[in-house]
Amino acid sequence: PGGGASKDAYAAVRRLRRRCKEHSEDLCSVLFESALQVWSLERVLAKKTDPKTHACFLDLYLATPKPASHSTPGSSGSSGTCYESPLGVFWAALLVSLRRAVDAAVAPPQRSPVKVAPASSSSSASSSSASSASSSSFSFPAARGRVLR
């Protein structure tokens, strides 16, 4: 009884921190590999040219109009901004999705209001038992996030 519960709590916190560190290292390695692939693609686009027109593929990519769904911060339509390069678009989209994920994970849980049935008289209790059972309900807030391995 001398502190067993606190030792268990500390062990649980250490396990959670270790798993969090492992997951963050996995995430960082995936992000690094993805960014490296996009950077390599951008380098290839900068070096290769169209055999017929002799135009650089990166220049052709930058000259093509981008759909509205691919708009990124800072892309005001002028060519040559850092967000219009493949790597810039990758990072901008990644940061937007990361921001959404963090906002969703940090947001306080949505709680459902507790509905309480009004007090009914004993004479109408048998007739309104079905209606009061359906009108009084309690629901737990939905679980947030995913369960870690």
C-alpha positions as CSV (number, residue, x, y, z in Angstrom):
1,P,0.0,0.0,0.0
2,G,3.0,2.3,0.2
3,G,2.8,4.2,-3.1
4,G,2.0,1.3,-5.4
5,A,-0.7,3.4,-7.2
6,S,1.7,6.3,-7.8
7,K,4.4,3.9,-9.2
8,D,1.8,2.5,-11.6
9,A,0.9,6.0,-12.7
10,Y,4.5,6.9,-13.3
11,A,5.1,3.7,-15.2
12,A,2.0,4.5,-17.4
13,V,3.3,8.0,-18.0
14,R,6.7,6.6,-19.0
15,R,5.2,4.1,-21.4
16,L,3.0,6.8,-22.9
17,R,6.0,9.1,-23.4
18,R,8.0,6.3,-25.0
19,R,5.2,5.5,-27.4
20,C,4.7,9.1,-28.2
21,K,8.4,9.5,-28.9
22,E,8.3,6.4,-31.2
23,H,5.3,7.7,-33.1
24,S,6.8,11.1,-33.5
25,E,10.1,9.6,-34.8
26,D,8.1,7.5,-37.3
27,L,6.2,10.6,-38.4
28,C,9.4,12.6,-38.8
29,S,11.0,9.9,-40.9
30,V,7.9,9.6,-43.2
31,L,7.9,13.4,-43.6
32,F,11.6,13.5,-44.3
33,E,11.3,10.7,-46.9
34,S,8.3,12.4,-48.6
35,A,9.9,15.8,-48.7
36,L,13.1,14.2,-50.1
37,Q,11.0,12.5,-52.9
38,V,9.3,15.8,-53.8
39,W,12.6,17.7,-53.7
40,S,14.1,15.0,-56.0
41,L,11.2,15.4,-58.4
42,E,11.6,19.1,-58.5
43,R,15.3,18.7,-59.3
44,V,14.5,16.3,-62.2
45,L,11.8,18.7,-63.5
46,A,14.4,21.5,-63.4
47,K,17.0,19.5,-65.4
48,K,14.8,17.8,-68.0
49,T,13.4,19.5,-71.0
50,D,10.6,18.8,-73.5
51,P,12.3,17.2,-76.6
52,K,10.0,19.1,-79.0
53,T,9.8,22.5,-77.5
54,H,13.1,22.4,-75.5
55,A,11.2,24.0,-72.6
56,C,12.2,23.1,-69.0
57,F,9.6,20.9,-67.3
58,L,9.7,23.0,-64.2
59,D,9.0,26.1,-66.1
60,L,6.0,24.4,-67.8
61,Y,4.8,23.2,-64.4
62,L,5.0,26.7,-63.0
63,A,3.3,28.2,-66.0
64,T,0.2,25.9,-65.8
65,P,-2.7,27.4,-63.9
66,K,-3.4,25.7,-60.6
67,P,-6.9,24.6,-59.6
68,A,-8.5,26.5,-56.7
69,S,-8.4,23.3,-54.6
70,H,-4.6,23.5,-54.7
71,S,-4.3,27.1,-53.6
72,T,-1.8,27.7,-50.9
73,P,-0.9,30.6,-48.7
74,G,1.0,33.3,-50.6
75,S,0.0,32.1,-54.1
76,S,-1.6,35.2,-55.4
77,G,-1.3,34.1,-58.9
78,S,2.1,35.6,-59.6
79,S,4.6,33.2,-61.0
80,G,7.8,32.4,-59.1
81,T,6.6,32.4,-55.5
82,C,8.1,29.7,-53.3
83,Y,4.6,28.1,-52.8
84,E,4.3,27.4,-56.5
85,S,7.2,25.0,-56.7
86,P,6.4,21.4,-56.1
87,L,8.3,21.4,-52.8
88,G,6.6,24.6,-51.7
89,V,3.1,23.2,-52.5
90,F,4.0,20.0,-50.6
91,W,5.1,21.8,-47.5
92,A,2.1,24.2,-47.6
93,A,-0.4,21.4,-47.9
94,L,1.4,19.3,-45.2
95,L,1.3,22.2,-42.8
96,V,-2.4,22.9,-43.4
97,S,-3.3,19.2,-42.8
98,L,-1.0,19.0,-39.8
99,R,-2.7,22.1,-38.4
100,R,-6.1,20.6,-38.8
101,A,-5.0,17.3,-37.2
102,V,-3.5,19.2,-34.2
103,D,-6.6,21.4,-33.8
104,A,-8.8,18.3,-33.9
105,A,-6.7,16.5,-31.3
106,V,-6.4,19.5,-28.9
107,A,-10.0,20.6,-29.2
108,P,-12.1,20.0,-26.1
109,P,-14.5,17.1,-26.4
110,Q,-18.0,17.9,-27.5
111,R,-20.5,17.1,-24.8
112,S,-24.1,16.2,-25.4
113,P,-26.6,18.0,-23.2
114,V,-28.3,15.8,-20.6
115,K,-32.1,15.7,-21.2
116,V,-34.2,15.2,-18.1
117,A,-37.9,14.3,-18.3
118,P,-40.3,16.5,-16.4
119,A,-41.8,15.0,-13.3
120,S,-45.1,13.3,-14.1
121,S,-48.0,12.4,-11.8
122,S,-48.4,8.8,-10.7
123,S,-51.8,8.5,-12.5
124,S,-50.3,9.2,-15.9
125,A,-47.0,7.3,-15.2
126,S,-48.2,4.1,-16.8
127,S,-49.4,5.9,-19.9
128,S,-46.4,8.1,-20.3
129,S,-43.7,5.6,-19.3
130,A,-42.8,5.0,-22.9
131,S,-42.7,8.7,-23.7
132,S,-40.7,9.6,-20.6
133,A,-38.2,6.8,-21.4
134,S,-37.6,8.2,-24.9
135,S,-37.5,11.8,-23.7
136,S,-35.0,11.3,-20.9
137,S,-31.7,10.2,-22.3
138,F,-28.1,10.5,-21.4
139,S,-25.3,10.1,-23.8
140,F,-21.6,10.0,-23.2
141,P,-19.3,12.2,-25.3
142,A,-17.7,10.4,-28.2
143,A,-14.1,9.2,-27.8
144,R,-11.6,11.5,-29.3
145,G,-8.7,10.4,-31.4
146,R,-7.3,7.0,-32.1
147,V,-6.0,4.5,-29.6
148,L,-2.3,4.2,-29.6
149,R,-0.7,0.8,-30.1
